[in-house]
């Protein structure tokens, strides 16, 4: 009967319903290929009274066949043994109820839960792989470079998950979980990159700001030195400031350096003018009391009078600073103060001390040691003979 029920029904007309039923027959045949059939005769004609009848009242053939069926079932199945103890029917039912209750409460892992636990371990391994790859990066770094590193690390982690995961339906859930974890880690890395970038750019900005402040108060004002410091600061900022904060700090740098340059240019000509006035007075003192050379003294007086009188009477500050003579003075000053060989602003004090010591030596001992050979002709009198001592 079973074999006949599972046998294919001819479908010459190509009916889809018959094909579906035949597919069901094939599936059932896979499970029913190893079956044992046993038939029992009718126990008694009075079917409604079967539960009240005893074995003596039943058909003897039925009782015989029933005993054979018990022996057949006992030979096929094995009793359930739990903790070394065989269970009878009632005990097995009780045990089965406990098992079902534990399954419903989730106390016993199911196939799905076992797959989830297995894939969870793989997710953790892949996430660790992603963290290791991203942990090798040196922050801060440009945003595009960080995104490229994230894409490569994520692709590597996902590839490892595809090779190691188990199951299809549960793998989709684990895949989504891994993707969410990677996004969370990447979000933290982006925040860390922004923090390190802000710290680095802030340090460079502060350093450039301090350098600009120092260039504003040079002892000897020099446009060439200011431009060199300006370009060096700008170059170092462009090369070293990286990351998402660079654009913001670039705008601040442009504003700060523009203000510093304007302020320096505004005060440069006036400071240079004051230095020339001071220099003329110093040369007056040197030519009169130290070297005692009247030509130096006269030249210094002429320069002083020109700067303090002529320029104020006939030139305004604008016409003076745009005059070719002033441009020549500025070019000469820049060449002397700051050049590839000497930074006079840095060496002004050592050179000044050396010159002062030399003048002091010459004033006190040089004249006596070298006698008339070093005397300046302006003060050498021949009226009373060449042997007359030189007068101060």
C-alpha positions in Angstrom: 0.0 0.0 0.0 2.8 2.4 0.9 4.8 1.6 -2.2 1.7 2.1 -4.4 1.0 5.4 -2.7 4.5 6.7 -3.3 4.6 5.6 -6.9 4.7 8.3 -9.6 1.4 9.2 -11.3 1.8 9.5 -15.1 1.5 13.2 -16.2 1.2 13.1 -20.0 -0.7 16.4 -20.1 2.0 18.3 -18.2 -0.3 19.3 -15.3 1.7 21.4 -12.8 -0.4 20.1 -9.9 0.5 16.5 -10.7 4.2 17.5 -10.9 4.0 19.0 -7.5 2.3 15.9 -6.0 5.0 13.7 -7.6 7.7 15.9 -6.0 5.9 15.4 -2.6 5.9 11.6 -3.3 9.7 11.7 -4.0 10.3 13.6 -0.7 8.2 11.1 1.3 9.9 8.1 -0.5 13.3 9.4 0.9 12.0 9.1 4.4 10.0 5.9 3.8 12.5 3.8 2.0 13.2 1.8 5.1 9.8 0.9 6.5 8.3 -2.2 8.2 4.6 -3.0 7.7 2.6 -5.2 10.1 -1.1 -5.8 9.8 -3.5 -6.8 12.6 -6.9 -8.5 12.1 -10.1 -7.0 13.5 -10.1 -7.6 17.3 -13.9 -7.9 17.6 -17.1 -7.1 15.7 -18.3 -4.9 18.6 -15.9 -2.0 18.0 -17.5 0.4 20.4 -17.0 -2.1 23.3 -13.3 -2.8 22.6 -12.1 -1.0 25.7 -14.3 -3.0 27.9 -13.5 -6.4 26.5 -10.8 -8.7 27.8 -8.3 -10.7 25.9 -10.4 -13.8 26.2 -13.3 -12.1 24.5 -11.1 -10.9 21.6 -10.3 -12.8 18.4 -7.5 -15.3 19.2 -5.8 -14.5 15.9 -5.7 -10.8 16.9 -4.2 -11.6 20.3 -1.5 -13.7 18.7 -0.7 -11.1 16.1 -0.6 -8.4 18.8 2.0 -10.3 20.7 4.1 -10.7 17.6 3.8 -7.0 17.0 5.1 -6.3 20.5 8.1 -8.5 19.8 8.7 -6.8 16.5 8.6 -3.3 18.0 10.9 -4.4 20.8 13.4 -5.8 18.3 13.4 -2.6 16.3 13.5 0.1 19.0 15.8 0.4 22.0 14.7 1.7 25.4 15.7 5.2 26.3 18.5 5.2 28.9 19.1 8.4 30.9 22.0 8.4 33.4 22.4 4.6 33.1 18.7 4.0 33.9 16.2 2.6 31.4 12.9 4.5 31.1 9.5 3.0 30.7 6.7 4.7 28.7 5.5 7.0 31.5 9.0 7.9 32.6 10.0 8.7 29.0 6.9 10.9 28.6 7.8 12.8 31.8 11.4 13.1 30.6 10.2 14.4 27.2 8.0 17.0 28.8 10.9 18.3 30.8 13.0 18.5 27.6 10.4 20.4 25.8 9.9 22.8 28.7 13.7 23.5 28.8 13.8 24.0 25.0 10.9 26.5 25.2 12.7 28.4 27.9 16.0 28.5 25.9 17.9 26.5 28.6 19.0 23.9 26.0 20.8 25.3 22.9 19.1 24.7 19.7 20.7 24.3 16.3 20.2 28.0 15.5 21.7 29.1 18.9 24.7 26.8 18.3 25.3 28.4 14.9 24.9 31.9 16.4 27.5 31.1 19.1 29.9 29.7 16.5 29.5 32.7 14.2 29.8 35.1 17.2 33.3 33.8 17.8 34.1 34.3 14.1 32.7 37.9 14.3 34.9 38.6 17.2 38.0 37.3 15.3 37.2 39.3 12.2 36.6 42.4 14.3 39.9 41.8 16.0 41.5 41.5 12.6 40.0 44.9 11.6 41.2 46.5 14.8 44.7 45.2 14.3 44.9 46.6 10.7 43.5 50.0 11.7 45.7 50.1 14.9 48.8 50.1 12.7 47.8 53.5 11.3 49.7 56.6 12.5 47.2 59.3 13.4 46.6 62.0 12.3 46.3 61.3 8.6 44.3 62.7 5.6 40.6 61.8 5.6 40.8 60.1 2.2 43.8 58.0 3.3 41.9 57.0 6.4 38.9 56.0 4.4 41.0 53.9 2.0 42.6 52.1 4.9 39.1 51.5 6.4 37.9 50.1 3.1 40.9 47.7 2.8 40.6 46.5 6.4 36.9 46.1 6.2 37.2 44.1 3.0 39.8 41.9 4.5 37.6 41.3 7.6 34.5 40.5 5.5 36.5 38.1 3.3 37.7 36.3 6.4 34.1 36.1 7.7 32.9 34.7 4.4 35.5 31.9 4.6 34.8 31.0 8.2 31.1 31.5 8.9 28.6 28.7 9.3 25.0 28.6 8.0 23.2 30.9 5.7 20.2 32.4 7.5 22.1 32.9 10.8 25.2 34.1 8.8 23.2 37.1 7.5 22.5 38.2 11.1 26.2 37.7 12.0 27.3 39.6 8.9 25.1 42.6 9.8 26.4 42.5 13.4 30.0 42.5 12.1 29.3 45.4 9.8 27.7 47.4 12.6 30.7 46.7 14.9 33.1 47.8 12.2 31.2 51.0 11.7 31.3 51.7 15.4 35.0 51.1 15.6 35.6 53.2 12.5 33.6 56.1 14.0 35.8 56.1 17.1 38.9 56.1 14.8 37.6 59.0 12.9 37.0 60.9 16.1 40.5 60.0 17.3 41.9 61.2 13.9 40.1 64.5 14.3 41.4 65.0 17.8 45.0 64.3 16.9 44.7 66.5 13.8 43.4 69.4 15.9 46.2 69.0 18.4 48.9 68.9 15.8 47.6 71.8 13.8 46.9 73.8 16.9 50.6 73.3 18.0 51.9 74.3 14.6 49.5 77.4 14.5 50.7 78.4 18.0 54.3 78.0 17.0 53.9 80.1 13.8 52.0 82.7 15.9 54.9 82.9 18.3 57.4 83.2 15.5 55.4 86.0 13.9 55.4 87.8 17.3 59.2 87.4 17.6 59.7 88.8 14.1 57.6 91.8 15.0 60.1 92.8 17.7 63.4 92.3 15.9 66.2 94.4 17.3 67.2 95.3 13.7 64.1 95.3 11.5 64.6 93.3 8.3 62.0 92.7 5.7 64.2 89.9 4.2 64.3 88.1 7.5 60.6 88.5 8.1 59.8 87.1 4.6 62.2 84.2 5.3 60.5 83.4 8.6 57.1 83.9 7.0 57.8 81.4 4.2 59.4 78.9 6.6 56.4 79.0 8.9 54.0 78.6 6.0 55.9 75.8 4.5 56.2 73.8 7.8 52.5 74.2 8.4 51.6 73.0 4.9 53.8 69.9 5.2 53.2 68.9 8.8 49.5 69.8 9.4 47.4 67.0 8.1 44.0 65.5 8.8 40.4 66.9 8.9 41.4 70.0 10.9 43.8 71.3 8.3 41.3 73.3 6.3 40.0 75.1 9.4 43.5 76.0 10.6 44.6 77.0 7.1 42.0 79.8 7.2 43.2 80.9 10.6 46.8 80.8 9.4 46.0 83.0 6.4 44.3 85.6 8.6 47.0 85.6 11.3 49.9 85.8 8.9 48.2 88.5 6.8 47.7 90.6 9.9 51.3 90.1 11.0 52.6 91.0 7.6 50.5 94.2 7.5 51.6 95.2 11.0 55.3 94.6 10.2 55.2 96.6 7.0 53.4 99.4 8.7 56.0 99.7 11.4 59.1 98.7 9.3 59.8 102.0 7.7 59.3 104.0 10.9 61.6 101.6 12.9 64.2 101.8 10.1 64.1 105.6 10.2 64.5 105.6 13.9 67.5 103.2 13.6 69.2 105.5 11.1 68.7 108.5 13.4 70.2 106.5 16.3 73.0 105.2 14.1 73.9 108.8 13.0 74.1 109.9 16.6 76.2 107.0 17.6 78.6 107.7 14.7 78.8 111.3 15.9 80.0 110.1 19.3 82.4 107.6 17.8 83.9 110.1 15.4 84.3 112.8 18.0 85.3 111.0 21.2 86.6 107.5 20.2 88.1 107.6 16.7 88.5 111.4 16.7 88.0 111.6 12.9 86.2 114.7 12.0 85.1 113.5 8.6 83.1 110.6 10.2 81.6 113.1 12.7 80.7 115.5 9.9 79.1 112.8 7.8 77.1 111.6 10.8 75.9 115.2 11.5 74.9 115.6 7.9 72.9 112.3 8.0 71.2 113.3 11.3 70.3 116.8 10.0 69.0 115.3 6.8 66.8 112.8 8.5 65.5 115.1 11.2 65.2 118.4 9.4 65.1 118.1 5.6 62.8 115.1 5.4 60.3 116.7 7.9 60.4 120.1 6.1 60.2 119.0 2.5 59.0 115.4 2.5 56.1 113.7 4.0 56.4 110.2 5.3 54.7 108.8 2.3 57.0 110.6 -0.2 60.1 109.7 1.8 59.3 106.0 1.9 58.5 105.9 -1.8 61.6 107.9 -2.8 64.3 106.1 -4.8 66.9 107.3 -2.3 65.0 105.7 0.5 64.7 102.5 -1.5 68.5 102.5 -2.0 68.9 103.0 1.8 66.5 100.1 2.5 68.3 97.8 0.0 71.7 98.6 1.6 70.3 98.1 5.1 68.7 94.7 4.1 72.0 93.6 2.5 74.0 94.4 5.6 71.5 93.2 8.3 70.3 89.9 6.8 72.2 87.9 4.1 73.2 84.3 3.6 76.5 84.9 5.4 75.5 87.0 8.4 72.3 87.5 10.4 73.1 90.8 12.1 70.1 90.8 14.3 71.3 87.6 15.9 75.0 88.7 16.1 74.4 92.4 16.8 75.2 92.1 20.5 78.4 90.0 20.2 79.7 92.1 17.3 78.8 95.3 19.2 80.7 94.1 22.3 83.7 93.1 20.2 83.8 96.5 18.5 83.4 98.3 21.9 86.3 96.2 23.4 88.4 97.0 20.4 87.7 100.7 20.6 88.4 100.7 24.3 91.7 98.9 23.7 92.6 101.3 21.0 91.7 104.3 23.1 93.7 103.2 26.1 96.7 101.2 24.7 96.7 101.3 20.9 98.0 104.8 20.5 101.0 104.2 22.8 101.9 100.9 21.3 101.7 101.9 17.6 102.7 105.6 18.3 102.4 107.9 15.3 101.9 105.2 12.8 98.2 104.9 13.7 97.5 108.6 14.3 94.9 110.2 12.2 96.3 113.1 10.1 93.4 115.3 11.0 94.7 115.8 14.6 98.5 115.7 13.8 99.8 119.3 14.2 103.2 120.3 12.6 103.3 123.9 13.9 105.5 123.2 16.9 107.6 120.4 15.4 107.0 116.8 14.8 108.2 115.8 18.2 105.4 117.7 20.0 103.2 115.2 21.9 99.7 114.8 20.5 97.0 116.7 22.4 93.7 115.4 23.3 
